[in-house]
Amino acid sequence: MFSIEATNTKKWRWIAGIFANRAAAEAFLLLVPEAARSMQHIVELPVSSYPVFIIEDRGFEYGDVNFVRAKLQGLVAHGDEDHIHMNVYAIREDFAPARPGTDSMGGLLHWHISDWTLVPPRSEVFDEELAEIARDA
């Protein structure tokens, strides 16, 4: 499993693609306009099949459903239900934006993990959502 991580001159970061095999990631990277291609790179992921979960928190981390659950257990509520601790993305198949190299992450299945997500009943509902995605793989 491979990701294309991207940045721009403003230091914004995004995932520009997720692929099951390296050849597909390399071919897609060649479709990125040359000026932007130097700011994108392929990362090998620590998982071997879909779904891939991505945690975005000052960068990207990748793993399976148990990785996400472990990260959630390490979070401490800030006392502000609107505080965003991190974002979690679930990728079920290759992700290749229509315009190579662009930020299309907003269209991916994702959650903004807030204090509200950390406590029941929402925490239980979220855990079931994660389990359902893992089961459907």
N, C-alpha and C positions, 0 to 999 in steps of 0.2 A: 504494500500500500504506500502511496506517495502523495504528497501535497506540494502545491506550488505556493510558496509564501512570497508576498509582494510588499513593496513599500514605494513611496514616492518622495519627491524632494522635500515635502513637508513632514516626512517621517511618519505618515499614516501607514498602518499595516493592515493587510487583509489576506485572505486565502483566495488565490486566483484559480484554484482547481484542486480536485481530489481524484485520484485514479488508482485502480486496482493494480496496474502494472506500470513499471518505469517507462517502457517504450511509449505508452499512451501519454504519459506526463511530458516526456521529451518532445513528442510530436506536437502536443498542444502548446508547449512553451515556444516553439518555433513560429507559431501563429501570432504571438504577441508582437506588437510593433517594436521594431529594433530599438528605438529610443527608450522604451520602457523595459525591454527584456533584461538589461543589465541590472535592474533593480528587483529581479525576481529570481528565485532559486528553488530547486527541488529538494524536498526533505523526505527521507525514508521514515515511515511511521512505525511505531512499536506494536501494531496490530496487523493481522494477516488477512482479515476479511471484514466485510460490512456487517453491521453498522460500525462506523467510526464516530466517536464522540470527540468534539473539540471543546476545550475550555479556553476562553479568551479572557485574559487578565494580565494586561501589560505584556502581551505576547500570546503565543499559542502552545497548548499542550494537547496531546492526542492519547486516546486510550479507548478502553471498552466501558461497558456500563459500570463495572465494579470500580474502575478508575474514577468515574464521576461520583459514585456514591462515597468513595473515600475522601474526595475533595470536599464534598458537601459536609461530611462529618467534621472536617477540620475548620469549618467556618464558625465565626462567633457573631451573633446578632449585634448590630450597632445601636439598637434602640430607635431606629428610624425605618419604618416599613418601606420607604421609598429608596433606601440606599441600595445601590446595585453592587453586589460583591464580584460578580463575574457573569459572563454569558456562556451558555452551553448550547452547542450545535450538534445535531444528529444527522449524519450523512448515511443514507441507505444504498446509494449507488454512485457511480462516477458523477462528479460535478464539474461541468465545463461551461462557464458563462458564454452566452451568445457572442459577446464581444471579448475575445481573448485578452487577458491582462487586466480587465476592469473589476471593480469591487461590486459583486452581486451577492454578497453574503446575506443581505437583508431578506433575500428570497428563500434562504434555507430555513428548514425547521429549526427554531431556536427558542430559548427561554432566557430572560433576564432574571438572574437569581438575586432576589432581594431578601430583606429580613422576613418578609411575609412568606417567602418560599421555604424558609427554614423551620417553620413551626406548623404543627397539625392545625387544621386538617390539610392545608395546602401541601405540606411536606410529604404526606402519605399519597396524595393524588399525583404529585410529581414523580415519586418513586414508581408508582404504577405505570405512569406514562413511559418512563425509561424502560421498565421491564417489558412493556408491550412492544416497544421498538426492538429490543434485544430478541424477544421471542419470534418476531416476524421476519427475522433475518434469514 
